[in-house]
Amino acid sequence: MVRIYKPGKVAVVLSGRQAGKKVVIIKQADEGTKDRPYPHAVVAGIERYPRRVTRNMGAKKMQRRSKVKPFIKAFNYSHLMPTRYALEMDGLKNIISQDTFKEPTQRKDAKKEVKKLFEDRYTAGKNKWFFTPLRVSAFAGYKGAALTLYSCSSERLAVVLVLERA
């Protein structure tokens, strides 16, 4: 079987509280582990994206609007959709491990480190596409544009767009 989820690969969360958010894969477990006996990936993603910044804003306002709220989570492969993009994040591998999820204080510290890495990358202007939310602007004239997931496996994904005219 071909490995789709490799460290550094960018994916989109399909279901749950973080649905529609972009994540970067840190570690993958194709066979599962003792705690999680299903194929899953440990990911770091953006819960709250930075807001738009314009040239005529002051430095303090720019700094406030450039904040990122990250999350760290283990997702089942069926809840992720891989993209063709990858993100070079060498520092993430050292910050997050399986033990990070056992102790709440370690998790909090890891989130702070991830936040710092994401904000540094954002302010440097690298990978701008990763720090923008997904858009559904092409379907703005439709009343209930909804993506329906019909069948999902690690190798094949079938997504159907259900549209109703406004």
Backbone as CSV, one residue per row, in Angstrom:
resi,resn,N_x,N_y,N_z,CA_x,CA_y,CA_z,C_x,C_y,C_z
1,MET,0.832,-1.182,0.000,0.000,0.000,0.000,0.882,1.252,0.000
2,VAL,0.478,2.237,-0.736,1.218,3.485,-0.835,0.937,4.334,0.400
3,ARG,2.003,4.904,0.948,1.838,5.780,2.105,1.410,7.158,1.627
4,ILE,0.230,7.561,2.015,-0.272,8.876,1.631,0.087,9.895,2.692
5,TYR,-0.083,9.521,3.934,0.133,10.441,5.050,1.572,10.336,5.542
6,LYS,2.408,11.256,5.085,3.805,11.302,5.514,4.011,12.554,6.357
7,PRO,5.006,12.558,7.235,5.278,13.769,8.020,5.560,14.968,7.105
8,GLY,4.912,16.078,7.413,5.054,17.280,6.610,3.940,17.471,5.600
9,LYS,3.155,16.427,5.335,2.053,16.503,4.376,0.918,17.342,4.959
10,VAL,0.322,18.192,4.156,-0.806,19.016,4.589,-2.095,18.282,4.250
11,ALA,-3.041,18.289,5.193,-4.334,17.642,5.002,-5.432,18.586,5.482
12,VAL,-6.665,18.245,5.136,-7.828,19.013,5.580,-8.679,18.097,6.439
13,VAL,-9.151,18.603,7.571,-9.996,17.823,8.475,-11.404,17.809,7.899
14,LEU,-12.019,16.614,7.834,-13.328,16.468,7.215,-14.486,16.516,8.198
15,SER,-14.281,16.089,9.435,-15.397,16.066,10.371,-14.935,16.417,11.769
16,GLY,-15.887,16.812,12.594,-15.567,17.170,13.967,-15.490,18.670,14.162
17,ARG,-15.014,19.072,15.312,-14.956,20.487,15.668,-14.028,21.270,14.745
18,GLN,-12.969,20.646,14.291,-12.007,21.327,13.425,-12.255,21.056,11.938
19,ALA,-13.471,20.686,11.567,-13.773,20.378,10.168,-13.481,21.582,9.284
20,GLY,-12.790,21.347,8.179,-12.448,22.411,7.248,-11.146,23.109,7.567
21,LYS,-10.481,22.716,8.638,-9.220,23.351,9.026,-8.054,22.606,8.379
22,LYS,-6.994,23.347,8.095,-5.790,22.745,7.521,-4.892,22.250,8.643
23,VAL,-4.287,21.095,8.433,-3.375,20.512,9.415,-2.119,20.024,8.705
24,VAL,-1.046,19.917,9.475,0.190,19.335,8.957,0.458,18.070,9.768
25,ILE,0.777,16.986,9.084,0.982,15.697,9.742,2.375,15.657,10.348
26,ILE,2.427,15.232,11.607,3.693,15.161,12.325,4.175,13.720,12.401
27,LYS,3.292,12.831,12.833,3.625,11.402,12.907,2.431,10.611,12.410
28,GLN,2.700,9.491,11.766,1.612,8.650,11.299,1.764,7.247,11.859
29,ALA,0.641,6.576,12.064,0.631,5.188,12.519,-0.319,4.432,11.598
30,ASP,0.220,3.833,10.546,-0.609,3.143,9.559,-1.293,1.908,10.132
31,GLU,-0.644,1.242,11.052,-1.208,0.026,11.645,-1.944,0.299,12.950
32,GLY,-1.816,1.499,13.485,-2.419,1.807,14.777,-1.441,1.513,15.903
33,THR,-1.850,1.841,17.130,-1.040,1.582,18.312,-1.882,0.847,19.336
34,LYS,-1.295,0.580,20.494,-2.032,-0.114,21.550,-3.179,0.759,22.065
35,ASP,-2.910,2.058,22.227,-3.947,2.978,22.705,-5.009,3.255,21.644
36,ARG,-4.567,3.413,20.408,-5.482,3.709,19.301,-5.312,2.620,18.239
37,PRO,-6.150,1.577,18.280,-5.964,0.443,17.357,-6.544,0.681,15.959
38,TYR,-6.373,1.859,15.432,-6.839,2.199,14.092,-5.783,3.089,13.432
39,PRO,-5.739,3.124,12.122,-4.743,3.979,11.467,-5.037,5.454,11.763
40,HIS,-4.030,6.157,12.258,-4.230,7.551,12.644,-2.956,8.355,12.433
41,ALA,-3.103,9.655,12.554,-1.964,10.562,12.409,-2.028,11.614,13.502
42,VAL,-0.873,11.941,14.061,-0.763,13.036,15.019,-0.510,14.288,14.188
43,VAL,-1.380,15.288,14.370,-1.316,16.484,13.536,-1.274,17.753,14.377
44,ALA,-0.799,18.813,13.767,-0.873,20.160,14.340,-1.564,21.020,13.299
45,GLY,-2.583,21.739,13.740,-3.354,22.547,12.805,-3.670,23.916,13.356
46,ILE,-4.397,24.677,12.573,-4.755,26.040,12.953,-6.238,26.086,13.277
47,GLU,-6.541,26.359,14.550,-7.932,26.477,14.977,-8.493,27.850,14.620
48,ARG,-7.697,28.902,14.818,-8.113,30.256,14.458,-7.025,30.870,13.579
49,TYR,-7.404,31.189,12.349,-6.458,31.732,11.376,-6.166,33.204,11.666
50,PRO,-4.998,33.703,11.241,-4.718,35.132,11.402,-5.669,35.961,10.541
51,ARG,-5.989,37.160,11.022,-6.919,38.022,10.307,-6.183,38.840,9.245
52,ARG,-6.949,39.464,8.368,-6.371,40.226,7.268,-5.648,41.466,7.791
53,VAL,-4.491,41.718,7.226,-3.674,42.868,7.611,-3.484,43.750,6.380
54,THR,-3.648,45.067,6.573,-3.438,46.001,5.467,-2.278,46.933,5.787
55,ARG,-1.831,47.670,4.776,-0.654,48.516,4.914,-0.869,49.699,5.858
56,ASN,-2.098,50.219,5.906,-2.333,51.420,6.696,-2.619,51.131,8.173
57,MET,-2.489,49.899,8.612,-2.665,49.554,10.027,-1.377,49.832,10.787
58,GLY,-1.539,50.132,12.069,-0.377,50.358,12.920,0.317,49.051,13.254
59,ALA,1.524,49.143,13.794,2.319,47.948,14.104,1.650,47.103,15.182
60,LYS,1.066,47.754,16.181,0.427,47.024,17.280,-0.804,46.263,16.778
61,LYS,-1.587,46.909,15.938,-2.783,46.272,15.388,-2.394,45.111,14.474
62,MET,-1.341,45.293,13.685,-0.857,44.214,12.819,-0.428,43.008,13.640
63,GLN,0.270,43.277,14.740,0.753,42.195,15.590,-0.413,41.427,16.214
64,ARG,-1.444,42.166,16.662,-2.614,41.522,17.261,-3.362,40.668,16.249
65,ARG,-3.484,41.159,15.026,-4.241,40.444,13.998,-3.457,39.280,13.390
66,SER,-2.166,39.198,13.668,-1.327,38.137,13.109,-1.198,36.938,14.039
67,LYS,-2.003,36.873,15.076,-1.917,35.750,16.018,-2.584,34.509,15.438
68,VAL,-2.059,33.361,15.812,-2.559,32.072,15.352,-2.919,31.242,16.576
69,LYS,-4.062,30.552,16.527,-4.414,29.634,17.615,-4.282,28.210,17.070
70,PRO,-3.296,27.449,17.554,-3.083,26.101,17.027,-3.840,25.039,17.824
71,PHE,-3.891,23.833,17.276,-4.366,22.674,18.026,-3.497,21.479,17.678
72,ILE,-3.424,20.546,18.620,-2.657,19.312,18.445,-3.618,18.167,18.708
73,LYS,-3.683,17.220,17.797,-4.665,16.152,17.958,-4.249,14.921,17.155
74,ALA,-4.776,13.771,17.546,-4.593,12.547,16.774,-5.894,12.282,16.023
75,PHE,-5.823,12.225,14.698,-7.003,12.023,13.868,-6.957,10.666,13.191
76,ASN,-8.118,10.026,13.107,-8.294,8.823,12.311,-8.105,9.213,10.841
77,TYR,-7.501,8.323,10.059,-7.273,8.621,8.645,-8.579,8.945,7.914
78,SER,-9.682,8.319,8.319,-10.946,8.543,7.619,-11.490,9.949,7.836
79,HIS,-10.950,10.699,8.794,-11.392,12.069,9.054,-10.462,13.109,8.431
80,LEU,-9.482,12.655,7.648,-8.533,13.559,7.001,-8.584,13.383,5.488
81,MET,-8.379,14.473,4.765,-8.255,14.403,3.316,-6.888,14.971,2.945
82,PRO,-6.005,14.146,2.396,-4.662,14.637,2.068,-4.703,15.612,0.895
83,THR,-3.751,16.530,0.882,-3.603,17.452,-0.240,-2.281,17.145,-0.931
84,ARG,-2.021,17.824,-2.008,-0.753,17.596,-2.710,0.376,18.412,-2.106
85,TYR,0.070,19.262,-1.140,1.056,20.175,-0.572,1.791,19.578,0.620
86,ALA,2.982,20.090,0.858,3.785,19.683,2.013,4.331,20.939,2.675
87,LEU,4.650,20.813,3.951,5.136,21.941,4.734,6.391,21.502,5.457
88,GLU,7.476,22.234,5.292,8.738,21.903,5.957,8.713,22.437,7.384
89,MET,8.427,21.562,8.339,8.378,21.962,9.744,9.235,20.993,10.552
90,ASP,10.535,21.223,10.556,11.453,20.335,11.259,11.273,20.414,12.770
91,GLY,10.941,21.574,13.283,10.812,21.761,14.726,9.641,21.014,15.336
92,LEU,8.605,20.723,14.547,7.412,20.063,15.085,7.683,18.634,15.534
93,LYS,8.570,17.937,14.843,8.841,16.538,15.182,9.412,16.401,16.582
94,ASN,10.233,17.373,16.987,10.858,17.308,18.306,9.904,17.722,19.423
95,ILE,8.925,18.555,19.120,8.021,19.081,20.142,6.967,18.065,20.555
96,ILE,6.367,17.392,19.585,5.207,16.540,19.858,5.589,15.070,19.772
97,SER,5.170,14.314,20.801,5.367,12.866,20.826,4.085,12.230,21.353
98,GLN,4.079,10.911,21.489,2.892,10.226,22.014,2.650,10.575,23.481
99,ASP,3.725,10.897,24.221,3.580,11.246,25.634,2.940,12.615,25.822
100,THR,2.948,13.429,24.802,2.381,14.774,24.892,0.900,14.722,25.242
101,PHE,0.200,13.692,24.791,-1.244,13.601,25.001,-1.617,13.062,26.380
102,LYS,-0.656,12.506,27.102,-0.962,11.910,28.406,-1.049,12.942,29.520
103,GLU,-0.201,13.937,29.487,-0.141,14.942,30.555,-0.640,16.290,30.018
104,PRO,-1.660,16.900,30.668,-2.199,18.175,30.173,-1.180,19.314,30.142
105,THR,-0.251,19.336,31.092,0.738,20.422,31.108,1.699,20.299,29.924
106,GLN,2.057,19.057,29.566,2.933,18.851,28.404,2.221,19.283,27.118
107,ARG,0.933,18.994,27.055,0.142,19.365,25.887,0.069,20.891,25.741
108,LYS,-0.107,21.564,26.880,-0.180,23.026,26.879,1.148,23.635,26.426
109,ASP,2.245,23.083,26.943,3.573,23.566,26.548,3.830,23.324,25.057
110,ALA,3.401,22.150,24.570,3.594,21.822,23.155,2.792,22.776,22.268
111,LYS,1.567,23.124,22.696,0.755,24.063,21.923,1.412,25.439,21.845
112,LYS,2.060,25.861,22.941,2.758,27.148,22.947,3.914,27.137,21.947
113,GLU,4.648,26.020,21.918,5.772,25.891,20.979,5.277,25.910,19.523
114,VAL,4.173,25.172,19.275,3.608,25.120,17.925,3.117,26.506,17.512
115,LYS,2.488,27.207,18.446,2.014,28.573,18.179,3.172,29.475,17.760
116,LYS,4.272,29.367,18.481,5.449,30.186,18.174,5.991,29.852,16.776
117,LEU,6.073,28.555,16.456,6.567,28.146,15.135,5.654,28.648,14.012
118,PHE,4.333,28.476,14.196,3.383,28.918,13.178,3.442,30.434,12.988
119,GLU,3.485,31.186,14.100,3.505,32.647,13.999,4.800,33.150,13.358
120,ASP,5.921,32.505,13.675,7.192,32.880,13.043,7.138,32.657,11.534
121,ARG,6.569,31.524,11.140,6.463,31.200,9.716,5.514,32.175,9.010
122,TYR,4.433,32.542,9.697,3.462,33.471,9.107,4.068,34.863,8.931
123,THR,4.747,35.358,9.960,5.333,36.702,9.876,6.487,36.756,8.874
124,ALA,7.160,35.625,8.663,8.233,35.574,7.663,7.678,35.553,6.239
125,GLY,6.372,35.290,6.102,5.745,35.282,4.780,5.880,33.969,4.043
126,LYS,6.230,32.895,4.752,6.375,31.584,4.116,5.044,30.842,4.159
127,ASN,4.759,30.098,3.110,3.556,29.268,3.019,2.288,30.051,3.353
128,LYS,2.038,31.133,2.652,0.863,31.971,2.921,-0.438,31.199,2.743
129,TRP,-0.474,30.257,1.830,-1.672,29.476,1.564,-2.092,28.653,2.778
130,PHE,-1.146,28.271,3.632,-1.474,27.455,4.805,-2.210,28.272,5.862
131,PHE,-1.971,29.569,5.900,-2.537,30.421,6.939,-3.801,31.143,6.497
132,THR,-4.421,30.704,5.417,-5.700,31.261,4.985,-6.762,30.176,5.078
133,PRO,-7.970,30.524,5.542,-9.024,29.510,5.645,-9.498,29.064,4.264
134,LEU,-10.113,27.883,4.210,-10.649,27.377,2.955,-11.804,28.258,2.505
135,ARG,-11.934,28.428,1.192,-12.999,29.262,0.649,-13.999,28.408,-0.111
136,VAL,-15.252,28.821,-0.091,-16.282,28.211,-0.922,-16.920,29.332,-1.731
137,SER,-16.096,30.256,-2.215,-16.591,31.439,-2.918,-17.216,31.094,-4.271
138,ALA,-16.823,29.989,-4.871,-17.357,29.617,-6.176,-18.832,29.238,-6.086
139,PHE,-19.296,28.891,-4.889,-20.672,28.457,-4.707,-21.461,29.451,-3.861
140,ALA,-21.102,30.736,-3.936,-21.725,31.752,-3.086,-23.189,31.981,-3.448
141,GLY,-23.586,31.774,-4.705,-24.965,32.015,-5.119,-25.921,30.902,-4.754
142,TYR,-25.430,29.855,-4.152,-26.275,28.725,-3.810,-26.647,28.764,-2.339
143,LYS,-27.875,28.332,-2.045,-28.403,28.419,-0.688,-27.688,27.484,0.270
144,GLY,-27.624,26.228,-0.035,-27.036,25.266,0.891,-25.929,24.463,0.246
145,ALA,-24.819,25.088,-0.016,-23.689,24.367,-0.595,-23.101,23.480,0.486
146,ALA,-23.146,22.192,0.276,-22.653,21.270,1.294,-21.875,20.149,0.628
147,LEU,-20.757,19.809,1.207,-19.980,18.673,0.721,-20.471,17.428,1.434
148,THR,-20.806,16.410,0.688,-21.267,15.164,1.271,-20.232,14.091,0.983
149,LEU,-19.793,13.432,2.021,-18.779,12.395,1.893,-19.490,11.055,1.783
150,TYR,-19.389,10.378,0.622,-20.087,9.129,0.420,-19.240,7.909,0.755
151,SER,-18.056,7.841,0.235,-17.212,6.699,0.566,-15.802,7.195,0.782
152,CYS,-15.167,6.618,1.771,-13.831,7.101,2.100,-12.963,5.923,2.504
153,SER,-11.844,5.794,1.871,-10.836,4.840,2.290,-9.501,5.550,2.170
154,SER,-8.455,4.918,2.649,-7.159,5.590,2.619,-6.636,5.761,1.189
155,GLU,-7.144,4.970,0.245,-6.653,5.067,-1.122,-7.573,5.844,-2.052
156,ARG,-8.877,5.864,-1.739,-9.818,6.475,-2.663,-10.818,7.321,-1.889
157,LEU,-11.163,8.453,-2.414,-12.080,9.358,-1.737,-13.097,9.865,-2.744
158,ALA,-14.376,9.692,-2.435,-15.428,10.178,-3.316,-16.223,11.246,-2.579
159,VAL,-16.188,12.455,-3.098,-16.898,13.574,-2.482,-17.865,14.135,-3.512
160,VAL,-19.104,14.368,-3.087,-20.124,14.904,-3.978,-20.591,16.235,-3.417
161,LEU,-20.729,17.225,-4.267,-21.185,18.547,-3.855,-22.681,18.634,-4.111
162,VAL,-23.448,18.864,-3.047,-24.899,18.970,-3.145,-25.252,20.453,-3.137
163,LEU,-25.970,20.910,-4.166,-26.284,22.328,-4.298,-27.786,22.538,-4.458
164,GLU,-28.290,23.605,-3.856,-29.669,24.040,-4.055,-29.618,25.492,-4.493
165,ARG,-30.392,25.850,-5.499,-30.412,27.231,-5.988,-31.086,28.136,-4.963
166,ALA,-30.541,29.340,-4.745,-31.103,30.293,-3.773,-32.357,30.947,-4.315
